[in-house]
């Protein structure tokens, strides 16, 4: 059984060890580290720091993208077919809360199990990007004058969206469970399984399917403002 002290140290919330030796870079690890998780330097995973810097350089805000053409097209009775309108609303309905679910996974589940400071730094940058993505869907909804309840409550009203989100949430709940700790072969494998399920299937396959739907409209010069924001979101996801 892992002691409470060990659990606290793994998160960086343990008692400060006055007079403890300085961090040895060899003791740093992605999970199950023996080093203080609050000390960024000396750095072991330079690639994680480079990812963090790339994310910062990649910064954008939704309000930088004009929605005027989208507004005109959406208001036009002949701008989109009924199927295209339904696809746009279903697509936005999925993403409107899916980005929040990703942020929850990063902040409440993954972060607490990662014991490397530079990797944590990048996770914090990723969490901010998820906030920007949620902002994008608020901006789109407001710009087009859509029913905000229809979009943001879709994950509780549309069965296909609810099923996908419920499937993904189980993996966040598993990692967020206070009794879960890495450190054994079985627990480490569970951690890897949960990451693959959430970030390969949910944020990988299902997100990219949604990107393709909107980008296909953009290639036909429809809903170009939304498509541009999706391109930025896709760029964030691809870093």
JOKA-V296606 format. One record per backbone hydrogen bond with DSSP energy under -1.0 kcal/mol. CO is the residue of the C=O (numbers start at 1). NH is the residue of the N-H. E is the energy in kcal/mol with one decimal. If there is no record, write none. Layout:
# JOKA-V296606
CO & NH & E
CO & NH & E
This chain:
# JOKA-V296606
3 & 7 & -1.9
4 & 8 & -2.4
5 & 9 & -2.4
6 & 10 & -1.9
8 & 13 & -2.2
16 & 18 & -1.3
17 & 20 & -1.9
24 & 27 & -2.3
25 & 28 & -1.3
27 & 34 & -2.1
27 & 35 & -1.1
30 & 115 & -2.7
36 & 39 & -1.0
44 & 46 & -1.0
45 & 49 & -1.2
46 & 50 & -2.3
47 & 51 & -2.1
48 & 52 & -2.0
49 & 53 & -2.5
50 & 54 & -2.5
51 & 55 & -2.3
52 & 56 & -2.0
53 & 57 & -2.3
54 & 58 & -1.2
56 & 59 & -1.3
61 & 64 & -1.9
62 & 65 & -2.2
67 & 71 & -2.6
68 & 72 & -2.2
69 & 73 & -2.3
70 & 74 & -2.8
71 & 75 & -2.2
72 & 76 & -1.3
76 & 79 & -1.5
81 & 85 & -2.4
82 & 86 & -2.3
83 & 87 & -2.4
84 & 88 & -2.5
85 & 89 & -2.3
86 & 90 & -2.7
87 & 91 & -2.6
88 & 92 & -2.8
89 & 93 & -2.3
90 & 94 & -2.0
91 & 95 & -2.2
92 & 96 & -2.6
94 & 98 & -1.6
95 & 99 & -1.8
97 & 101 & -2.0
98 & 102 & -2.0
99 & 103 & -2.2
100 & 104 & -2.6
101 & 105 & -2.0
102 & 106 & -2.5
103 & 107 & -2.8
104 & 108 & -2.5
105 & 109 & -1.1
105 & 110 & -3.2
106 & 111 & -2.4
110 & 113 & -1.5
110 & 114 & -1.0
116 & 120 & -2.3
117 & 121 & -2.3
118 & 122 & -1.6
119 & 123 & -2.1
120 & 124 & -2.2
121 & 125 & -1.6
122 & 126 & -2.6
123 & 127 & -2.5
124 & 128 & -1.9
125 & 129 & -2.0
126 & 130 & -2.0
127 & 131 & -1.5
128 & 132 & -2.0
129 & 133 & -2.3
130 & 134 & -2.3
131 & 135 & -2.1
132 & 136 & -1.9
133 & 137 & -1.5
134 & 138 & -1.7
135 & 139 & -2.6
136 & 140 & -2.5
137 & 141 & -2.2
138 & 142 & -2.5
139 & 143 & -2.6
140 & 144 & -2.3
141 & 146 & -2.2
147 & 151 & -1.8
148 & 152 & -2.8
149 & 153 & -1.8
151 & 154 & -1.2
153 & 156 & -2.0
154 & 158 & -3.1
158 & 162 & -2.7
159 & 163 & -2.7
160 & 164 & -1.7
161 & 165 & -2.5
162 & 166 & -2.6
163 & 167 & -2.0
164 & 168 & -2.0
165 & 169 & -2.6
166 & 170 & -1.1
168 & 171 & -1.4
169 & 173 & -2.7
170 & 174 & -1.7
171 & 175 & -1.6
172 & 176 & -2.3
173 & 177 & -1.1
177 & 180 & -2.4
184 & 188 & -2.9
185 & 189 & -2.0
186 & 190 & -2.1
187 & 191 & -2.4
188 & 192 & -2.1
189 & 193 & -2.6
190 & 194 & -2.5
191 & 195 & -2.0
192 & 196 & -2.4
193 & 197 & -2.6
194 & 198 & -2.3
195 & 199 & -3.0
196 & 200 & -2.1
196 & 201 & -1.3
197 & 202 & -1.8
198 & 203 & -2.9
200 & 205 & -2.3
201 & 206 & -2.5
202 & 207 & -1.1
204 & 208 & -2.4
205 & 209 & -1.6
206 & 210 & -1.6
207 & 211 & -2.4
208 & 212 & -2.2
209 & 213 & -1.5
210 & 214 & -1.6
211 & 215 & -2.8
212 & 216 & -1.7
214 & 218 & -2.1
215 & 219 & -2.1
217 & 220 & -1.1
217 & 222 & -2.4
218 & 221 & -2.0
223 & 227 & -2.3
224 & 228 & -2.2
225 & 229 & -1.9
226 & 230 & -2.4
227 & 231 & -2.0
228 & 232 & -1.8
229 & 233 & -2.5
230 & 234 & -3.0
231 & 235 & -2.2
232 & 236 & -2.3
233 & 237 & -2.4
234 & 238 & -1.3
